[in-house]
Amino acid sequence: VTEAIAVLKSEAPVAPCISLCKGTNGLGEEVFRDGEIVAMSDWEEASIGDPAADFASLQNFAPEIDRDGENLWGMEKALAYYREVSGIPLSIENVRFYQRVRAFNTIIYGHKAATGLHGGKGDIRQAWTGTEVQHLGKRMTANTIGLMPAFDPSWFADLNLTVS
């Protein structure tokens, strides 16, 4: 863990700007009025920082969509669209860095979930988070410090933990 923190610190990118970041965004967290988003819910991971961190937290809103050999949508296209509407250039390298930070954070919240199970307390969701999610976070953190090879990103799609 200490080595992973050192690697992440040494590789931290310079943000093109500082923004209010929402953190995870899942389907149903938007409030629409007349076809426009007027509010967002679930701000528990909000922070001030690099907007690339929000792209690292997307929950399947930027999947790679290829049709007839043409890429219709994916992270690169999402970043290009973001630049077009905001004027803020974000790099895929910054997004990948924050995906690695997110994977590291799963160790922390996975541990917290697991400790809630002691004494027969807690629920099945905590058991899953405290075991499988934490295990995957540990494996991805091991990759960050060079102890394991890169993963097939599809393994983690359901967890929003993809690391490229």
PEFENNOR-V138978 format. One record per residue. N is the residue number from 0. PHI is phi in whole degrees, 0 to 359 (999 if undefined). NEAR is the number of other ideal C-beta (glycine too) atoms within 10 Angstrom. Layout:
<<N:PHI:NEAR> <N:PHI:NEAR>>
//
This chain:
<<0:999:11> <1:299:7> <2:295:13> <3:297:21> <4:299:13> <5:298:11> <6:296:16> <7:298:17> <8:299:8> <9:290:7> <10:255:12> <11:300:13> <12:282:15> <13:274:6> <14:283:15> <15:291:16> <16:193:12> <17:248:10> <18:224:17> <19:284:11> <20:253:20> <21:278:19> <22:92:15> <23:302:16> <24:223:18> <25:246:14> <26:303:8> <27:93:8> <28:268:15> <29:256:13> <30:248:11> <31:256:9> <32:218:8> <33:54:5> <34:77:5> <35:243:8> <36:284:10> <37:247:9> <38:198:9> <39:230:12> <40:244:12> <41:63:13> <42:259:13> <43:295:8> <44:252:15> <45:297:13> <46:203:13> <47:253:8> <48:177:15> <49:291:23> <50:299:22> <51:298:26> <52:297:23> <53:294:23> <54:293:22> <55:289:25> <56:259:20> <57:300:18> <58:257:14> <59:61:11> <60:267:14> <61:227:18> <62:289:12> <63:287:12> <64:242:11> <65:245:10> <66:220:8> <67:53:5> <68:79:5> <69:249:7> <70:279:11> <71:268:10> <72:199:15> <73:168:14> <74:299:21> <75:300:13> <76:292:14> <77:297:18> <78:294:21> <79:295:11> <80:296:12> <81:301:18> <82:297:13> <83:299:8> <84:273:7> <85:252:12> <86:80:9> <87:257:14> <88:279:12> <89:242:24> <90:260:12> <91:296:15> <92:297:11> <93:295:22> <94:299:25> <95:297:18> <96:301:20> <97:290:22> <98:295:25> <99:292:21> <100:298:17> <101:299:22> <102:298:26> <103:299:19> <104:297:14> <105:296:24> <106:297:19> <107:293:12> <108:285:14> <109:293:22> <110:296:14> <111:299:13> <112:296:21> <113:294:17> <114:294:12> <115:288:15> <116:270:16> <117:298:8> <118:76:6> <119:77:5> <120:265:9> <121:99:16> <122:224:10> <123:297:8> <124:297:10> <125:296:17> <126:296:14> <127:295:13> <128:296:22> <129:286:20> <130:246:14> <131:294:13> <132:297:20> <133:296:20> <134:300:13> <135:296:20> <136:299:24> <137:295:18> <138:295:17> <139:291:25> <140:292:25> <141:299:15> <142:295:17> <143:302:20> <144:261:15> <145:84:9> <146:274:11> <147:220:13> <148:288:7> <149:297:9> <150:256:17> <151:288:8> <152:304:13> <153:294:8> <154:299:14> <155:248:20> <156:303:13> <157:291:10> <158:261:16> <159:57:18> <160:237:22> <161:297:23> <162:235:20> <163:263:12>>
//
